[in-house]
Amino acid sequence: MTTILQGSDVHFGKPHDPQAAEYFLEAVDDIAPDIVVIAGDLTQRAKPREYAAAKAFLDRLGSRPTIVTVGNHDVALYRVWERLGYPFRNYRRYISADLDTSLTIPGATFVSLNSAAPRRAIVNGRLDEAQMRFAARVFQEEAGEGVRVLVTHHAMTAPPDGGGEAHLPRSASWLRALEGMGVEVVLSGHLHRAFVVRHDRDATEEGTGGILLVHSGTASSTRGRRAEREQNSFNVVEVDEEAIAVTRHWREVGGGPFEPTWTEAFARYGVRAPGSPKKKDGRGR
């Protein structure tokens, strides 16, 4: 069993909720995952003091394996000269010199791709062919039988509850490429609400492929959206030889610790596992 704790959109800055961040760190200690994923938007306005706080937060995860990626808020918005000239300066200084990274742990290989594109899109993002070649090379080199996971900040699909947020351009093309690499899970953030969508490679043949697109809400800001307004959430993704289970953990802004609220389970390669889903209502009750 490989246990992945997926959070996103911690937003150090004005919308950051420090109590939610403390409860998130407590949950990490309680769950003791094999790896923690933070899928972007560490900061609100990419300021040095926000990055320093984000770095301190990440340091409290200790020696546990961690994957972090860049979000659109991790690039200066109003400091136009910085956004166009050296947009990732503070991220590289405080978090990581590399924007596209990989990590292999027992049972899983992760590739994290920077989908922030400050010179082309302020809110939405982009990926490119060079990043896909990077991912393909990593997954080819790590040719074991563990699950292959891609991490981006921006979503590869629109949320099922509607809304005008755009997903990544060329998502259909990127998903076909990822299927060819054997990727089973894509973890993302950005939209401040949690959902899981299965992208079928071939919907006419049961059991042939399918990538789980697993989206996490905001772990520690006050700006949850739509069904997660005034809420925080993160996901726990558990992978064994036969199935992938996704459990959403939820709390109300101003409330107590995170609690598990619903679980969806899928057999490996996209077939829904027996006994799934187990859901509570959209407010997490």
N, C-alpha and C positions, 0 to 999 in steps of 0.2 A: 504494500500500500504506500502510495506517495501522496502526501497531504500538502496542498498549496493554499496559502492564505493570500487572497487577492484584495487589495485596497486601492483606492485612487482618490485624486482630487482632495488632498489634505489642505491645500490653500492657506499656507501660512501668510498672514496679512489680515486685512480688515474682516473678511468673512470667517476666519479660522475660529473654531470652537475648541479651546484648550482642554475642556473637560472631555469632549469626545475623543480627542487625541489620547488622553490618559486612559480612557476606557478601551480604546483600540489597542494600546500597548499591553494593557492587562489581558485582553483577549488573546493576543499573540502568545503571551506567557502561558495562559491556561491551555490553549489549543496545542501549543508546541509543534507548529507545522514543520515540514522538512525544508520549506522555502517560503519567503515572503515576496510578493510582487506588489510594487507600488507603481500604478500605471499612469503616472504623469500628473501635472498641475500640483507640484510641490508648493508653489508660491502663488500669490495673487498678482503681483506686479513685477516680479523678477528683481526685487531690490536686494542689495547685499544683506540687510538685516533679516529679511525674510528667508533668504537662503541659509544664513547662519542658523536660524531657528530650525529650518528643515534638516540641515545637517545634524544638529543635535538630536532631533527626533529619530533620524535614521541610525545614529550611533547607539541609541537605546535599544535597537533590535539586537545588539550584541554581535556575536560571531555567527549567528544563524545566516545561511545563504540568503542573499537578497538580490532581486532584479529591480532596477528602477529605470524608468524611461522619461523622456521630456514631454511636457504638455504645452499647449499654446500659451498658457498663462506663465510659463517659465521663461518666456521671452518678453522683453520690454514692449509695451503697446504704445504708450504716449511718448517715450523717448525714441523718436523716429530714427535719429542718427545712429543710436545703438542698435535698434532692431534691424536696420539695413546694413550696417557696417560690421558688427560683430555680435550677432544676436545671442550666441550661446556662451558668451564670456563668463557670466556669473555661474551658469550651470557647470561649466568646465572647472571653474575655480573651486567651487564648494562640493560638487557631487561627483562628477566623473569627467575625465579628459576625453573619453570616448562616448560618442552619441549612439552608435549601434554596437551592441554588446551581445555576448552569449555566455551561458553557464550550464554546465552539466553536473547533475547530482545523481546518485544511484536511482535508477528508474525513470529519469526524465532529462531531456535536453531543452533548454530555453534559448530563444533568440529574441532580443529586444530591439525594435527598430524605431528610430526617431521619426515620428509622423508630423512633428511641428514644422511648418514651412513659412517662416515669417516674411520672406520676400515675395511669396506668392499668395498666401491666404492668412488672414489674421485669426479667424475663429476655426475654420475647417483646416484640414491638413493635407499632406501629400506623402506618397511613397514613390520610389523610382526603381528602375531596373537594376541599378548598382546595388541597392539594398536587397533586392530579391536574390541577386547573385551571392551576396554575402550570406544570406540565410541558407541558400542551397548548399554552399560550401560547408557551412557549419554542420548542417544535418547530414551531409554526405560523410563528413569526417567522423561524426558520432553515429556510427551505423548499428548501434545496439538495438535492442527490442523495447527500450523505454519509450514512454509517451513523448511526442514532439509538440512543443508549445511555442506559439508566437505571442509576443507582447507588443502592443502599440497603445498610444493614448487615445487616438480617434477610432471610432467604431467602423467595422466593415459592413454594417447593415443598419438600416433605419430601425428605431425602436418599435416594438409591436403595438405600443399604446398611442402611436401617432406623434404628432409634433413636427415642427418645421426644420429640425436639426438635420443637417446634411451628413451623410456618411462619407467615407473616403472616396474620392474619385477613382475610377478604375477598379473598384472593389471586386467585381465579378472576375476580372482578369487576374487580380492578385490571389483570389481564393482558388482559382484553377491552378495557378502556379504552386500554391501551398499544398494543395491536394497531391500534386505530383511529387512533392517533397515528403509526403507522409505525415504532414501536420494534422493533429487531431483536435487541438484546442487553440483558439485565439482569445487572449485576455485583453480587455480594453476598459476605458473609463470615459471621461469627457462629458457625458450627458446627465450626470448627477441622478441617475436612477438605475436600478438593477434589472437585468433581464437575460434570458438565455434563448438563443435561436439556433436551431440546427440547420446548417447549410448543406443541402443534399447534392452530392456530386451526380447522382443518377437516381432520381426519385422513382423511377419505374422498376428498379431492381432493389428489393429489400435487402439491407445489409451491405450494400456496396458503397463504402465511403461515407462522407458527411463530416463536416467540421463543426464542432460546437463553438459558437460565438458567445462568450461569457462576458457580460458587461457588469461592472460594479458601480454602485452609486458613490456619493461623496462620503468619505470616511470621517471627515472632521471639519466640514464647513456648515454654515447655517443656510445654505442655498440648495437644498434638495429640490427636485423639480417634479411636477405633475404628481403622480401617485406617491412620490417620496418627498413632497413638500414638508418642511419642518422635520425631516428625518435624516439620519445617517445610516449607512449600511456598508458592509463588506461581504465578500464571498469566501467560503471554504470549498475548495475543489479537491475531491478525493478520487484517486485513480488506482484501480487494482487491475488484475489481469483480464477481467471480464467487463467492468463497468466504470463509468465516470459519473460521480454524484456531485451536484452543486447545491450547497446549503447557504442561503442568505441569512446573515446576521444583521439585526436591525435595532435601532433605538430612536426615540423621539428627541429632538433638540431640547435640551434642558432636562432630559430624563435620566434614567439610570444606565447601568451597563448594557452592552449589546447582548441580544438574545437570539438564538436560532429561530427562524420563523417558517421557512419552507425549504423543501428538498426536492430536486428533480434528478432522476437517475437515468442514464443512457448506457446501453451496452456499448462496448468499444466498437468503433467504426459506425456509430450512428443509429443503432437500433435501440429503441426505448427499452429499458430494463423492466422486468416484472415488478409490480408494486409501485410504479412511479406514475404520475407525480403525487407528492404530498404537499398540498398548498393550504395556506391560510389566506385571508382576504388581502386586497391590495395595500391596506394600511399596515400589514404585518401582524394582524391579530388572529 
